[in-house]
Amino acid sequence: MIKKSLLLFSLLLCSQFSQAQYGLSATYFIPKNGSFSNPVTPFSFRGLGQSWGLFGVETGFTLFRMAGMNIKETAIKTNESLTDPFFSLMIPVEAVFSLPTGIGLFQLKGGGFVYGNLDAKTHLGNFDRAYKKQNDWILANADLENKNGLGYGYRFGLSYLVEINPQVSLTLEGNYLSGQSEWAWKGTVEGVNTNGDFVSEAFSEANAQLDYSGYEISIGLVFQSANPKKKGKRRRRR
C-alpha cells in the first residue's frame, strides 16, 4: 500500500507542473555493505516539483546500475555484496525547505521513495564463500532462486545551489536512503565438509530482504527557463 501510494503521488505531482527549470546532473549511490553504483546516463530526471515560497515538493527518477547490494534478515553474514549487478529505477517524493544564503540556496529535504529492480539475482560466488566459512566446509556450491518485488523506504538530506548567473546554478546534493524489498530465497547448497564427506542441504529464508540503504551523491547544473510560469516553480535535473 505504501509503495503504490508513493508511486501514485509521484505521477500526480509530475502531471501538475509547467516547466520553469531544468538541469543536468550525475547521481551516484553508495550502498551499505555493497559496491559503488553509477547512474545510467542520461536516465536521471530529478528535482521536478512545486514550490510555495520557502517550502516545496519534489519528485523525479534515476536509473542506477547497481554493482552489488547487501541482503538483510538472513543468516548469511558477509561484508561482500550478495547480489549480482542489476538495474534499478528509483522514484523519490520529498518535501523541501529552502534557506537563502549570501551566495546560494541551502535546502533541507526529506520524504520517501519507491524502486523496482530488473533481473536482480544472487551473487553465488560470494554466497558460496560465506556459506562455506560459516559451516566450516572445504567447498560449497549453491543453486538459489529469489523473489524480486517492488521496494520502498525513507530518505533525507540536503542540497546547496550556487548561482553562476541568472540562468544557471551549480547544485551539490547528498542524501541518506533506508529501504528494503522482498528477497525470499530458496534452493540447495552442496559441498564437502572438513571430513571429506559430500553434503547437500536445503536452503530457504522467506523473510530475507534486499537492503536498499546507503548514501546518494548528486552534482549538476540547473538551468532557469526564459519564461517560467507564475503559479509555481518546477525544477528538474537530468
C-alpha positions in Angstrom: 0.0 0.0 0.0 2.8 2.4 0.9 4.7 1.6 -2.4 1.6 2.2 -4.5 0.7 5.4 -2.7 4.2 6.9 -3.2 4.3 5.9 -6.8 0.8 7.4 -7.5 1.6 10.6 -5.7 4.8 11.0 -7.7 2.9 10.5 -11.0 0.2 13.0 -10.0 2.9 15.5 -9.0 4.7 15.2 -12.3 1.5 15.9 -14.2 0.7 19.2 -12.5 3.7 21.4 -13.3 4.8 23.5 -16.2 8.5 24.0 -17.0 10.4 26.7 -15.0 13.8 25.0 -14.5 15.6 22.0 -15.9 19.1 20.7 -15.5 21.8 18.1 -16.0 23.3 16.0 -13.1 25.1 12.8 -12.2 23.7 10.8 -9.3 25.8 8.1 -7.6 24.7 5.6 -4.9 27.0 4.0 -2.3 25.1 1.1 -0.7 25.6 -0.3 2.8 27.9 -3.3 2.5 27.6 -3.1 -1.3 29.6 -1.8 -4.3 29.7 1.8 -5.6 26.9 2.2 -8.2 26.8 4.5 -11.2 23.9 6.4 -12.8 22.8 5.2 -16.2 23.3 8.5 -18.2 21.1 10.2 -19.3 18.3 8.4 -17.3 18.3 10.8 -14.3 15.4 13.2 -14.1 15.3 14.8 -10.6 14.1 17.9 -8.8 10.7 18.1 -10.6 8.3 19.8 -8.3 6.3 22.8 -7.0 7.4 25.5 -4.5 5.5 27.9 -2.3 8.0 30.4 -1.0 10.4 28.6 1.2 8.6 25.3 1.0 8.1 22.9 -1.8 7.6 19.3 -3.0 9.9 17.4 -5.4 9.9 14.1 -7.3 11.7 12.6 -10.4 13.5 9.3 -11.1 17.0 7.9 -11.5 18.0 4.7 -13.3 21.0 3.2 -11.5 23.3 0.3 -12.4 23.8 -1.3 -9.0 27.1 -3.1 -8.9 26.0 -5.2 -5.9 24.0 -4.9 -2.7 23.5 -6.5 0.7 20.8 -8.8 1.9 19.4 -8.5 5.4 17.2 -10.7 7.6 19.4 -13.6 6.7 21.8 -16.0 8.5 24.4 -15.4 5.8 27.0 -12.9 7.2 29.5 -11.3 4.9 30.9 -7.9 4.0 30.7 -8.7 0.3 27.8 -8.0 -2.0 25.2 -10.8 -2.1 23.7 -9.7 -5.4 24.9 -9.7 -8.9 24.9 -6.3 -10.8 21.4 -5.2 -11.8 19.5 -2.1 -13.0 17.3 -0.2 -10.5 14.7 2.5 -11.1 14.3 4.7 -8.0 11.5 7.4 -7.7 11.7 9.8 -4.7 8.9 12.0 -3.3 10.1 14.6 -0.8 9.3 17.8 1.0 11.8 20.7 0.6 12.6 23.6 2.9 14.8 26.3 1.3 17.0 28.8 3.2 18.6 31.6 1.1 22.2 32.5 2.0 24.5 35.2 0.8 25.9 33.2 -2.1 23.3 30.4 -2.7 20.3 28.4 -1.6 20.5 25.8 1.1 17.8 23.1 1.0 16.7 20.5 3.6 14.9 17.5 2.1 13.0 14.5 3.4 10.4 12.0 2.3 10.0 8.6 0.8 10.9 6.6 -2.3 9.9 3.5 -4.2 12.0 1.4 -6.5 11.9 -1.5 -8.9 14.8 -3.8 -9.9 15.4 -5.5 -13.2 16.6 -9.1 -13.0 18.3 -8.8 -9.6 19.8 -12.2 -8.7 22.1 -13.7 -6.0 25.9 -13.4 -6.4 26.5 -17.1 -6.0 30.3 -16.8 -5.7 30.1 -14.5 -2.6 27.2 -16.6 -1.2 29.3 -19.8 -1.5 32.3 -18.3 0.2 30.2 -17.0 3.1 28.3 -20.3 3.5 31.5 -22.3 3.3 33.1 -20.2 6.1 30.1 -20.3 8.4 29.7 -24.0 8.1 33.4 -24.8 8.1 33.2 -26.6 4.8 36.0 -27.1 2.3 33.8 -26.5 -0.7 30.3 -25.0 -1.2 28.2 -24.7 -4.4 24.7 -23.1 -4.2 21.8 -23.2 -6.6 19.3 -20.5 -5.5 16.2 -18.6 -6.7 15.0 -15.3 -5.1 12.0 -13.0 -5.4 12.4 -9.6 -6.8 9.5 -7.3 -5.9 9.0 -3.5 -5.6 10.6 -1.8 -2.6 10.2 1.4 -0.6 11.8 3.4 2.1 12.6 6.8 3.5 15.2 9.4 2.6 16.6 12.7 3.9 19.4 15.0 3.0 20.4 18.4 1.9 21.5 20.3 -1.2 23.2 23.6 -2.0 22.7 25.7 -5.1 25.1 28.4 -6.1 24.0 30.8 -8.8 26.6 31.2 -11.6 24.4 33.7 -13.5 20.6 34.4 -13.5 20.0 31.4 -15.8 22.4 28.8 -14.4 23.1 27.4 -11.0 25.5 24.8 -9.7 24.0 22.2 -7.4 25.5 19.7 -5.0 23.3 17.2 -3.1 23.7 14.4 -0.6 21.0 12.1 0.8 20.8 9.0 3.1 18.4 6.3 2.0 17.0 3.4 4.0 14.7 0.9 2.2 14.0 -2.7 1.6 12.2 -5.1 -0.7 11.3 -8.8 -0.6 14.2 -11.2 -1.5 12.8 -14.5 -0.2 15.3 -17.1 -1.5 15.4 -20.9 -1.6 17.3 -23.7 -3.2 20.1 -26.2 -2.3 23.7 -25.9 -1.2 26.1 -28.8 -2.0 29.6 -29.1 -0.8 32.4 -31.0 1.0 32.9 -30.8 4.8 36.2 -31.0 6.7 35.8 -34.8 7.0 35.8 -35.1 3.2 32.1 -36.1 3.1 29.8 -34.8 0.3 27.0 -32.8 1.9 23.7 -31.5 0.3 21.4 -29.1 2.3 18.2 -27.3 1.6 18.3 -23.5 2.0 15.3 -21.3 2.5 14.8 -17.9 4.0 11.3 -16.5 3.4 11.9 -13.2 5.3 15.1 -12.2 3.6 15.1 -8.6 2.2 17.3 -6.6 -0.2 18.9 -3.9 1.9 18.4 -0.7 -0.2 20.3 1.5 2.3 23.2 3.9 1.7 24.3 7.3 0.5 23.3 9.2 -2.6 25.5 11.9 -4.0 24.5 14.2 -6.9 26.2 17.1 -8.7 25.0 19.0 -11.7 23.7 22.2 -13.2 20.2 23.7 -13.0 19.0 26.0 -15.8 16.3 28.6 -15.4 13.9 28.8 -18.4 13.3 32.1 -20.1 9.6 32.3 -19.2 8.7 30.4 -16.1 5.1 30.1 -15.1 4.0 32.3 -12.3 1.9 29.7 -10.5 4.9 27.7 -9.3 8.5 26.6 -10.0 9.5 23.4 -11.5 13.0 22.0 -11.2 14.3 19.0 -13.0 17.9 17.7 -13.2 18.8 15.0 -15.7 
